Amino acid sequence: MSNPAPPDRLSFEDNLSTLQEELLLAAKWQRPSILLAVHKSKFGQQKAEAALEERLVALGHAVTRITVDKDHSDVPHLIVGSSAPRDSIFFVSNIDWGGGEDHRDAYRALNIYRELFVDHHVRMVLWLTTSEAATLARYAPDFWAFRHRVLEFTGQRIPRRISLPSGALLWDIQNTVDPFDTPEARIAVREQLFARLPDNPEARSSRIDLLYNLGYLNWLIGNTAKAARDFEAALALAGRDRAEQICSSPLNGLAILAYEAQDRTRAADLLSQALQRSPEHPYLLANKGIVASALGRNQDAVTIAARAVRMSDRDPRLWGARGYLYASTGKFDEAITCFGKASELAPRLPVHHITLAVCYDLVERPDEMSAQLASARKLADRPMTAWLDIYEAALLDSPARAVQVVRAAVAGGPLRLHEIRRDPILALLLDSQQIEEIAT
């Protein structure tokens, strides 16, 4: 079997017609047809499945659906052993839900038993999300070369692999009411308080906690060098007791600084040290998942993020972090579920509506996108309004227009350059080159 041509990227209707024509020709000449249909989301996939099935049934063809799960992973033998009519066309979906410790049994079965499709003249459409298509090429390379045709229903905006910025990582800071407007004013008050605290063992925990808060606030205003000194001072204050739980927060701060400096390996090491002191801290686990993804360990990242959410499933920040993780790897259905849960838990926070709007845009659901933007606009305070103007420019106009709005916001003072680099929502909307051009 010769290698097929590269994937075809046509309109929705053109792709449906191509799939239909390929399947009808295969039936006419009694030959196998292995077709791959790639979508950005399950929503788009289900729409295409229903439309193609309607066409085929109207022409007198039977369609048999096979949905993969942990107990039904061997797709070739499921088809061969099926009681479906001999001339059935098989629709196979959810391949990423297969069995095995790594959930990859369905991919391996396709790779090992691919010849069964030819031997039994199977006509099949394998419905895939973009992330499933990438995994298929990796775990079933022989089957990938074996298929007859790939059609992409992804439109003009092709999903890209996104490296999440440091703003996606979580700080274990209590969000208490602060009477001071600016981070600089909050820093000044805490420095005065630190100077007044006695330098004795009884006050040590308070001093370490204050240093961590100062480090966070210095990071917030872009003074990462001072933030690093604050975190190191907190660890030094712990002295011989650096194995204590109180040291996990400064270690988390240093890990975020390392991640921001592109030293992902050191960030992972620092988080491991923090988790040794606080093994059940969900924010540390969520951060470990994001760092694992940045290091290319996506399966580990998903597992770790899921564990973090299970430890505190009423925390919207954990659901949000998990949503960013999924969105960065093109798993927009899963991201929508996570951001939706975050929105349920914190319905008054506009950020969750914004992240939902971005994901709905990426899977071409404009009505839901517009509804979420409207909700965010109603809830946005003045600082968030500046960000919302940028996001709306990208979603409703173009990335180029968003770049113009960002530059105006930076020049006018509401936003700072380091905030642009750190923003995870902006990373989903603009490519890294555009962001870097703005921030330099």
C-alpha positions in Angstrom: 0.0 0.0 0.0 1.5 3.3 -1.1 1.9 6.2 1.3 -1.1 8.5 1.1 -1.0 12.2 0.2 -0.9 14.8 3.0 -4.1 15.6 4.9 -6.7 17.5 2.9 -8.1 20.7 4.4 -11.4 21.6 2.7 -14.7 23.1 3.7 -17.1 21.2 5.9 -19.4 20.3 3.0 -16.5 19.4 0.7 -15.0 17.1 3.4 -18.3 15.3 3.9 -18.7 14.9 0.1 -15.2 13.5 -0.1 -15.8 11.0 2.7 -19.1 9.9 1.1 -17.5 9.5 -2.4 -14.6 7.4 -1.0 -16.9 5.1 0.9 -19.3 4.6 -2.1 -16.4 3.8 -4.4 -15.0 1.3 -1.9 -18.5 -0.4 -1.8 -18.8 -0.4 -5.6 -15.4 -2.0 -6.1 -15.5 -4.2 -2.9 -12.3 -2.8 -1.6 -11.3 -1.6 1.9 -11.3 2.1 2.7 -9.6 3.5 5.9 -10.5 7.1 6.3 -9.4 9.5 9.1 -11.5 12.6 9.8 -9.8 15.1 12.1 -11.6 17.8 14.2 -10.7 20.4 16.7 -13.4 19.2 19.1 -15.9 16.5 19.8 -18.7 19.0 19.1 -17.5 19.4 15.5 -16.9 15.7 15.2 -20.4 14.8 16.3 -21.9 17.3 13.9 -20.0 15.7 11.0 -20.7 12.2 12.1 -24.5 12.8 12.2 -24.4 14.6 8.8 -22.4 11.8 7.1 -24.5 9.1 8.6 -27.7 10.8 7.4 -26.3 10.9 3.8 -25.2 7.3 3.8 -28.4 5.9 5.3 -30.4 7.9 2.7 -28.4 6.0 0.0 -29.2 2.7 1.6 -26.0 2.0 3.5 -25.8 0.7 7.0 -23.6 2.6 9.6 -22.3 0.8 12.7 -20.7 2.9 15.4 -17.9 1.7 17.6 -17.1 3.8 20.7 -13.7 2.9 22.3 -13.5 2.6 26.0 -11.2 0.7 28.4 -13.0 -2.6 27.9 -13.4 -2.2 24.1 -10.0 -1.2 22.8 -9.2 -3.8 20.1 -11.0 -2.0 17.2 -9.8 -4.4 14.4 -11.2 -7.5 16.2 -14.4 -5.6 17.3 -15.1 -4.8 13.6 -14.2 -8.3 12.3 -16.3 -9.9 15.1 -19.2 -7.6 14.7 -22.7 -8.9 13.9 -23.3 -5.8 11.8 -24.4 -6.3 8.2 -21.6 -7.4 5.8 -21.7 -4.1 3.9 -21.7 -1.9 7.0 -19.6 1.3 7.2 -18.0 1.6 10.6 -17.7 4.9 12.5 -15.0 4.6 15.2 -14.5 7.3 17.8 -13.0 8.0 21.3 -9.8 6.2 20.5 -8.0 8.1 23.2 -10.2 6.3 25.8 -8.6 2.9 25.3 -7.4 0.5 28.0 -4.0 -0.1 29.5 -2.1 1.8 32.1 -1.3 4.6 29.6 -4.8 4.4 27.8 -3.0 3.6 24.6 -4.2 0.0 23.9 -6.5 1.1 21.1 -3.6 2.8 19.2 -1.5 -0.4 19.6 -4.3 -2.6 18.4 -4.6 -0.6 15.2 -0.9 -0.8 14.7 -0.6 -4.6 15.2 -3.8 -5.8 13.5 -4.0 -3.3 10.7 -4.0 -6.1 8.0 -7.4 -7.2 9.2 -8.9 -4.1 7.6 -7.6 -5.2 4.2 -8.4 -8.9 4.6 -12.0 -8.2 5.5 -12.5 -5.3 3.1 -13.4 -2.9 5.9 -14.9 0.5 5.2 -14.2 2.7 8.2 -14.1 6.3 9.2 -11.9 6.9 12.2 -13.1 10.1 13.9 -10.3 11.9 15.6 -9.6 15.1 17.5 -6.4 16.9 16.6 -4.7 15.6 19.8 -5.9 12.1 19.0 -4.5 12.4 15.5 -1.1 13.4 16.9 -1.1 10.5 19.3 -2.1 8.1 16.6 0.9 9.1 14.4 3.1 8.5 17.4 1.7 5.2 18.9 0.5 3.6 15.6 3.0 4.8 13.0 2.4 1.7 10.7 -1.3 2.2 10.8 -0.8 5.9 10.1 1.1 5.1 7.0 -1.5 2.4 6.2 -4.6 4.6 6.0 -6.0 5.7 2.7 -6.9 9.3 3.3 -6.9 12.0 6.0 -9.4 14.9 6.0 -9.1 17.8 8.3 -12.3 19.6 9.5 -10.1 22.1 11.4 -10.7 25.1 9.2 -8.1 27.8 8.6 -6.9 28.2 12.2 -4.8 25.1 12.8 -4.3 24.3 16.5 -0.7 24.9 17.7 1.3 23.6 20.6 1.3 26.3 23.3 3.9 26.7 26.0 2.0 28.1 28.9 3.5 31.2 30.5 4.2 31.6 34.2 0.8 33.3 34.8 -0.8 29.8 34.6 1.1 28.6 37.7 -0.6 28.9 41.1 0.6 30.8 44.2 -0.6 29.7 47.6 -1.5 33.2 48.6 -4.6 33.9 50.7 -6.8 36.4 48.8 -7.6 38.6 51.8 -9.0 42.1 51.6 -6.2 44.6 51.4 -6.9 48.4 52.0 -3.9 49.4 49.9 -4.5 49.9 46.2 -1.2 49.1 44.6 1.3 46.2 45.0 4.0 48.8 45.8 1.9 50.1 48.8 1.3 46.5 50.0 5.0 45.9 49.8 5.9 48.9 51.8 3.4 47.9 54.6 4.8 44.4 54.8 8.4 45.6 54.9 7.5 47.8 57.8 5.8 44.9 59.6 8.8 42.6 58.9 11.1 45.2 60.4 9.0 45.3 63.6 8.8 41.6 64.1 11.2 40.3 66.8 14.1 38.2 65.5 13.4 35.1 67.7 12.2 31.5 67.2 8.6 32.4 68.1 8.3 34.8 65.2 10.2 32.7 62.7 7.1 31.3 61.0 5.5 34.8 60.6 8.8 36.2 59.2 9.0 33.3 56.6 5.4 33.9 55.6 6.0 37.6 55.3 9.0 37.0 53.1 7.0 34.7 50.8 4.3 37.4 50.5 6.9 40.0 49.7 8.4 37.7 47.1 5.1 37.2 45.5 4.3 41.0 45.4 7.8 41.8 44.0 7.1 39.1 41.3 3.8 40.7 40.6 5.4 44.1 39.8 8.1 42.5 37.7 11.0 42.7 40.2 12.0 39.0 39.9 15.5 39.6 41.3 14.1 41.0 44.5 11.5 38.2 44.6 14.2 35.6 44.4 16.1 37.3 47.3 12.9 37.2 49.4 12.3 33.5 48.8 16.0 32.6 49.4 15.9 34.7 52.6 12.8 32.7 53.8 14.6 29.4 53.2 17.7 30.8 55.0 15.6 31.8 57.9 14.4 28.2 58.2 18.0 27.2 58.8 18.5 23.6 59.8 14.7 23.1 59.6 14.4 23.5 55.8 12.6 20.2 55.6 9.6 21.7 57.3 6.3 22.3 55.6 6.6 26.1 55.8 9.5 26.0 53.3 7.2 24.6 50.5 5.8 28.0 49.7 9.2 29.7 49.1 10.3 26.7 47.0 7.1 27.1 45.0 8.0 30.8 44.4 11.5 29.9 43.3 10.0 27.2 41.0 7.7 29.8 39.3 10.7 32.1 38.8 12.7 29.3 37.3 9.8 28.4 35.0 9.5 32.0 33.9 13.3 32.1 33.2 12.8 29.0 30.9 14.6 26.7 33.3 11.9 24.1 33.4 14.1 21.3 34.7 15.1 23.4 37.8 11.4 24.3 38.2 10.5 20.6 38.3 13.2 19.9 40.8 12.1 22.8 43.1 8.5 21.6 43.0 9.6 18.1 43.9 11.4 19.5 46.9 8.3 21.5 47.8 6.1 18.4 47.5 8.4 16.4 49.8 7.5 18.9 52.5 3.8 19.3 51.5 2.8 16.1 49.5 -0.9 16.9 49.7 -0.8 20.5 48.5 -3.0 20.7 45.4 -1.4 23.9 44.1 2.0 22.4 44.1 0.7 19.4 42.2 -1.1 21.6 39.7 2.1 23.4 39.0 4.0 20.2 38.7 1.5 19.1 36.0 2.1 22.3 34.0 5.8 22.0 34.3 5.6 18.3 33.2 3.7 19.4 30.1 6.3 22.0 29.3 9.0 19.3 29.5 7.0 17.2 27.0 5.5 14.7 29.5 1.9 15.3 28.6 0.4 12.1 29.9 2.1 12.6 33.3 0.8 16.2 33.3 -2.8 15.1 32.8 -2.6 12.5 35.5 -1.0 15.0 38.0 -3.5 17.7 37.2 -6.4 15.3 37.7 -5.0 14.3 41.1 -4.7 17.9 42.1 -8.3 18.6 41.3 -9.5 15.5 43.2 -7.7 16.8 46.3 -9.7 20.0 46.3 -12.5 19.7 43.7 -14.3 22.9 44.9 -11.3 25.2 44.1 -11.9 27.1 40.8 -8.2 27.9 40.5 -7.4 24.2 40.2 -10.0 23.7 37.6 -8.7 26.7 35.7 -5.1 25.5 35.8 -6.2 22.1 34.5 -8.2 23.9 31.8 -5.1 25.8 30.6 -3.2 22.5 30.5 -5.7 20.9 28.2 -6.1 24.0 26.0 -2.4 24.3 25.6 -2.3 20.8 24.1 -5.3 21.3 21.8 -7.8 19.3 24.0 -10.4 22.0 23.8 -13.4 19.7 24.8 -11.6 18.8 28.1 -10.6 22.5 28.5 -14.2 23.6 28.1 -15.3 21.1 30.8 -12.7 22.4 33.2 -13.3 26.1 32.6 -17.0 25.5 32.8 -16.6 23.9 36.3 -14.4 26.8 37.4 -17.2 29.2 36.2 -19.8 27.3 38.2 -17.6 27.5 41.4 -16.8 31.2 40.9 -19.5 32.6 38.7 -18.7 36.2 39.5 -15.1 36.0 38.2 -14.9 37.2 34.6 -11.7 35.3 33.8 -13.5 31.9 33.7 -16.1 33.3 31.2 -13.2 34.7 29.1 -11.4 31.3 29.0 -14.6 29.6 28.0 -15.1 32.2 25.2 -11.6 31.5 23.9 -12.1 27.8 23.8 -15.5 28.1 22.1 -13.9 30.3 19.5 -11.2 27.7 18.9 -13.8 25.0 18.2 -16.0 27.4 16.1 -19.0 27.8 18.4 -19.5 31.5 17.9 -22.9 31.8 19.8 -21.4 30.3 23.0 -18.3 32.5 22.6 -20.4 35.7 22.3 -22.5 34.7 25.3 -19.4 34.1 27.5 -17.9 37.4 26.4 -21.1 39.2 27.3 -21.1 37.6 30.8 -17.4 38.6 31.3 -18.1 42.2 30.2 -20.9 42.5 32.8 -18.6 41.3 35.6 -15.4 43.0 34.6 -14.0 45.7 36.9 -11.8 48.5 35.5 -8.4 46.6 35.5 -10.1 43.6 33.8 -11.7 45.8 31.2 -8.3 46.6 29.7 -7.6 42.9 29.3 -11.1 42.2 28.0 -10.6 44.8 25.3 -7.6 42.9 24.1 -9.3 39.5 24.2 -12.3 40.8 22.3 -10.1 42.3 19.7 -8.4 38.9 19.1 -11.7 37.0 19.1 -14.0 39.4 17.2 -11.5 41.1 14.9 -8.0 39.7 14.4 -4.8 38.9 16.2 -3.2 41.9 14.4 -5.9 44.2 15.9 -5.3 42.6 19.3 -1.6 43.5 19.0 -2.5 47.1 18.4 -4.8 47.2 21.4 -2.1 45.6 23.6 0.5 48.2 22.6 -2.0 51.0 23.3 -2.7 49.6 26.7 1.0 49.3 27.6 1.7 52.8 26.3 -1.3 54.2 28.2 -0.2 52.7 31.5 -2.9 50.2 32.5 -0.8 47.2 31.6 2.9 46.3 32.0 5.1 44.4 29.7 5.8 41.6 32.1 2.1 41.1 32.5 1.7 40.6 28.8 4.4 37.9 28.8 2.8 36.1 31.7 -0.9 36.0 30.6 -2.1 32.5 29.7 -5.2 33.7 27.9 -3.1 35.9 25.6 -0.9 32.8 24.9 -4.0 31.0 23.6 -4.9 33.9 21.3 -1.5 35.2 20.0 1.6 33.3 18.9 4.8 33.6 20.9 6.4 35.8 18.3 3.6 38.4 18.4 3.7 38.5 22.2 7.5 38.9 22.2 7.3 41.7 19.7 4.9 43.5 22.0 7.0 42.9 25.1 10.4 44.0 23.8 
